Amino acid sequence: MDRPRRVLRTNPSRAAKLKRPARETRSTAFYFNSQSSSSSSDSDSISDSDPEVPSSDSSRSPSPVRRTIPATRKRKNTEEEDSWVPNKKPRQTSNTIRKIPAKVIAPTTPSSSAASPIDPTIDTPIASPKLPTTYPPWSTLPYHVLLSIFDFVSAPIRDLSSRREDVSEAVENLISAARVCKTFTEPALANLYKCPPFYHRWRYTKDPFTSFTQLIDTLDLCPESTIINYRTKVEILQIEVGSTLTQKFNANYLSLQDVIWNLPRLSHLEFYHEDDEPPYRKLDGHIRFKCTAEELTQTLVLDEKNTPMQLESWRWNSRLTSKSLSLEKLEEFHRSPSFATLRKVAFVNYQLPSWGLSIKVQLSEERQQQDYLEMERLSTCISALPALEHLILESSTLVNGSLLNRLPTALKHLELINCWELTADNLVDFLLTHGNHLQSLTINHCQSLSLAFLPILRSACPNLRHFYMDLSYFRHHEHYADNKPEYAELLTEDEVPTWPSSMQSIEILHMRQWTRKAADTFFESLVQSASELPHLRRLAFRIALDIGWRQRQDFREFWVDKMARVFKRKATPPQNRMLRPAQAAPRRLVKMQVELKKSGPEAVPKRRSTRIANLSPAPTSSESEATYFSKAELTRTSAISKELKRLRGSGLLLKEQRGHDADDEEEYDSESEDELAADHSDQSRLDRKVRKISRRRSLEENIFIQGLCDVVDIQVDNHRPMERHFDMDDFLDSPEDSDPEWDGGDVDVL
């Protein structure tokens, strides 16, 4: 016997099983109201369709499964419960928000627009364009733009004076950028290989020889087997001869031809040795590596067609060249196609033939003729370069007045390093005749050169932009203190420096052996020329004054503050909108100060003493703008006003020297004794501050504020320059005997 088919029915509503709560809330009222409406709609749909067969609508959109709670007893649904409406407005919750159907925007077509006109009361959202997630879109930037960006990152690698930390950071950034995406790979590696960093001994690579041999192996790879053609990326080679070319590679010594033969874009080639660097006490040592004329000629040929290499920078060193490349034969090389395009050349460690001999032999006529002939050969070699703009003369006794007068007049950059025969008179004669085109002048460690040439600097060098001078000197013998200046005085008080209007940076280090009046004259020349230096952006001085510490303190406080006030840039940097804005001032304080300004002086209560009002600066902003004073400024103003009142009648104030007012005297006489009392222990200090403030106010009336320098760094002390400056690492404990942890030092960069 067939079992009768069971009639399908929906789950009973939850409202039929749940008991109405004793205390009605907005959430419970909204729930029962929604359940009643949903149950009525379900019943209507079931009654319209066949009870045995489910409707198509119910099959496409099944009713949600509701969680039921078993009840202990059954409640009857009455009409009162279904028609119950809460008194409070139901609160929209997350569940109700989800039930709101989203607006469907149909595309506008001719048929649809005619059938259903657009209702102007309905707000139709406008699709906003898709914005990039990163600003700017780095991966879409052109190659030349990325190349310029990474060129800025790799600047410390090309600078030999960069710190080890800066070089390490630059290499890490380039390697990390090359691994970001394919767009960054080639421009980042191009800047890394533009000047390979094996010259610097920084901790994240192997020793220079290992890095150098890795570079050679990389350059020997066929360009077709690599993603990037490394040969065309190398443009600058700075080779430290002592750690690279003097060691064996594959059982043979390296030659220049093995390094340069596959570098078609090489334009800067410079050879260095650690003995040619400070402290310059091993200039006469012997080095195994010697470059010959034949080897150099074969090296500077690019291909089988004898295409010459176009060099822009070269560095000659007397110890690294053989006799075939002496000064008398360099003129011929400078006229060759490879050297004719030189724009920068350096001559290192070229000495007079009489250097090192006794004074009696040096003064002989034969030796003097040989010295003069050697200077003439050097000047001829320099004059043979038609495109020369940058000249470097380092550790050479040939540099004196006779050589400087024979140099080309079109030089733009001149560097004189460790030339102990050069004097201020020689430099004055040179600048007056050859300084018209100079743009940068660098003078380091010239022991006989003072600052006596500064008075003619403006007239002799009208286009000078950068002036750098280091007045620290090194001992010629390690155990003798022969590193003192050879001049009597650095600058006299009668020698007033003049500065060209094109100056952009002035930096003089280790200024010593002069008087305080001469130092005042030096700084006063800069202050008086502030209106004529619109391009000045950097000022840096290291000064040593052999005077009392109190006088040196007064000098430091006066000139350091004054130079910063005249030249330091006071404009605040642009605010980053991505950061949290600065905390605003309290509204109550702003409101009170604005009301005081609007009400005028009548609303301010009068005080018996008006010293604070007299010392407060005049407002420079509009009347509606609030002015704020810090607690330190108010305390300082109160202390100065008390001291000014105490000194009233002593004749120390400038106002009393011109004549004082009787009303002011009566006003100060009426002050109470507790306000007139001062701390006698700080009397001398306050006296100096009062005199300093009065002096500043009298002098600042006619001072021009330049306010365009990004760096104003002035240090005043009495420290003696030292060859080695100790830091924190020199005072640490001895390292442990165990091996240190691995820090990635074996990574192969090249």
C-alpha positions, 0 to 999 in steps of 0.5 A: 500500500502506497504511503500518501504523499506528505504536503510540503510546508515551510518552516514555522515562523520564529515569531510563533515560537518566541515569547514576546519579551517583557521589556520592549526595545527598538531592536526587539520591536523591529524584529517582530515587525519584520517577522510578521511582514515576512510571514504574511508574504510567505503565506500569500505566495504559498496560497497562490501556487500549488501546495504540492509543487513548489513555485519557480520563484521559491526554487530560484530564491529559497527562503533563508534558513532561520535559527529556531529556538525550542520553546517549552510551550506553544503560543498562539498567534493572534491578530493583535500580535501581527498588527502590533506596531512599536512606538519608537522608530526602528534603528537601522542595523547591519542586517537591515542595511544589507536588505536594501536593494542596490540601485541598478543603472541601466545603460541609456539606449534610444529604445530605453530612453524613449520608453522610460524617461529619466527622472531628474529627482533621482541622483545617478552616481558618476563613475570616477576614473581609476586612480593609480595606487602609487604616486607617481607610477614608477613602473611607467616612467621613461628610461631616461627619467629613471636613469636620472633618479638613480644617478642621484642615488649613485653620486657617493660612489663616484666621489672619492671623499664619500664616507664608507656608510654613504657608499654602502647605502648607495650600492644597497639601494641600487641593488635593491631597486634592480630587484624590484621589477624589470623596469628598474633593473637596467637603469639601476644596474647602469648607474652601478656599473657606470663607476664600479665601486671596487675602489672603496673598501666598504664592508659589504663586498670582498677586498678590492682585488676580488671585486676587480677580478669579478668585474673583469670576468663579468665584462668578458661575458658575451653580451648575447648571453646576458640580459644587460650589455655590461660593457657599454655601461662602464664610463668611469674607472677609478683604479687603486693600483696597489690592491689591483694591478700589482697582484697576480690574476690567473698566475699573471699580473694584470695589464691595462689592456686586459681591463680596458680593451672591451669598454667602448664608452670609457671616458674617465680613467684615473689611477690612485695609490694609497701612498699618494694620499694624506699624510703624504709621507711616502711620496718617494717610495717605489711601486712595482707597477709602471705604465709604458708608452707602448702599453698605453698606446695599445690600450687606448685602441678600441678595435681592429680599425684602430679607433681611438678612445675619447678620454675626458679625464686622466690622471698622471702620476710620476711613480706610476709611469716609466721614463718613456712617459716623462714630462718631456714626452707627454706633450706628444701624447697630449696631441694624440686623438685620445688625449686631445679631448681631455677636459680634466687632467691631474699631475701628481707627485712631480718634483723639482730635480733639486728636491731633496738636495742640500740648500747649497746644491739647490742654489747652484746655477746648474740646478736652477736651470734644470728646475726652470726647464722642468717647470717649462716642460710641465706648462707646455704639457698643460698648454697642449690640451685645447679643451682643458677646463679642470686642472689638478696639481697635487704634491708637487714642488713645481707649483710656484709663481713661475708655473702658474703664470704659464698656465692657460687663461681659460681654466674654469676649475683649479685644485692645488693640493699639498703644494708647499712652495705656493705663497699668497703673492704667487696666487695673487699674480695668477688670479689677476691674470688668469682668474677671469674664467675661474668658477671653482677654486680648491686649495688644500694643505698648502703650508705656505699659503695664507688668506692674503689673496682674499682682498682681490678675489672679487675683482680678479675672479668675477665668475667664481662660484665655489671656494674651498680651502683646508688649512690643515697640514701634515708632518713631513717626518713622522717624529718632527713637528714640522706641520706648522704654518709657514706664514706669519699671520693668516690675515691681518685686520687691514686686509679686508676680503672681497667676495664675488657676487656669483659665489654659491659656497664658501668653506674654509677649514682650520683657520688659525694664527690670527687675531680677534680683530682680523677675525672680526674684519673677516666676518664683517666683510661677509655681513657687509656683502650680504646684499651682493651675494644673492646666489650664496647657499653654503657657509662653513668655517672652522676657526681657532682663536688663541684668546681667553675663553671668555673672550672667545665665548663672546666672539662665538655668541656674537658672530655665530648668531649674527651670521645665522640671522643674516644668511640662514634661510628662515623659510619653513619646509613645505608641510607633508599633507600625509602626516598628522597636522601640527597641534593648533593653539588652544581656542581660548588663548587665540580668542583672548588674544584676538579680542585684546587686539580688536579692543585696542590699548584701552581694554588692556589694564594699566600696570605700574611698570611698562618695561615688558611692553617697551621691550616687546617687539612690534607686530609685523603681521596684520591686526587680526593675526594672533601673536604667540610668545613662548614661556622662555621668551617671556622669562628672558624678556622679564630678566632683561627688563629687570636688568635694564631698570637696575642699570638705569642711571649707571651710564652703561645704556646707549639711551642714557648716553644720548639723553634720558627722559625725566618721566621714565626716571620718575616711573622707575623710582616709583617701582617697589624694592622687590622688583628692582632687586637683582641677583648679584652673583649673575651681575657680570653675565647680565652686564655682558648680555645687556651690552651685547643686546644694546650693541646688536640693536644699534648695529642691526638697523642697517643690516641687510638680511640675505636669508638664502643659505641652507647651511651656515656652519661656524665653529669657534674653538682653540683646538689644534688640527690633528692628522687623526681625529679619534672617534668612539671606535678608538675607545671600545674594548678589544674584539672577541677572539671568536669569529664574528657573525656573518653579515652578508659580506660575501655578496657578489655585487659586480 
